[in-house]
């Protein structure tokens, strides 16, 4: 039996994340939503190759770089609108 992923285990403990993980169709819809696509586009524009490195670091328990990128993007009008749209979709 394989080793459990600590990031996945942490997500399962968060009620909102656990609900999303338990709803594959809802998760797929959220990931393909215009807000998610916009946010990813802004993150890619902002970080370029650094986004993948920041995401990998976050997956190993070091979220600082990814949080810095998110904060940078959220300080733009487009970024804050995308994040607000995602919040509304996940609070249903």
Residue, then its C-alpha position, 0 to 999 in steps of 0.5 A: x500500500x502506498x504512502x498517504x499524501x499529506x497535502x491530500x490528507x490536510x485537504x480532507x480535514x477541511x470541510x469545504x475542501x472535503x466537500x469538493x473532493x467528494x464531488x468530482x463533477x463539481x470539482x471539474x466544473x470549478x476547475x474549468x470555470x472562467x474564474x479559475x481559468x482567469x486566475x490561472x492565466x494571471x498567475x502564469x503571466x505574473x510568475x511564468x516558470x516560477x508558478x510550477x516551482x511554487x506549486x511544487x513547493x506548496x505541495x511539499x508543505x512550503x506554501x510561502x512562494x505560492x501565497x506570495x504569487x496569489x497575493x500579488x495577483x489578488x492585488x490586481x482588479x482582475x485577480x480580485x474579481x476572479x477570486x471573488x467569483x471562485x468564493x461565490x461558487x464554492x460557498x453554494 
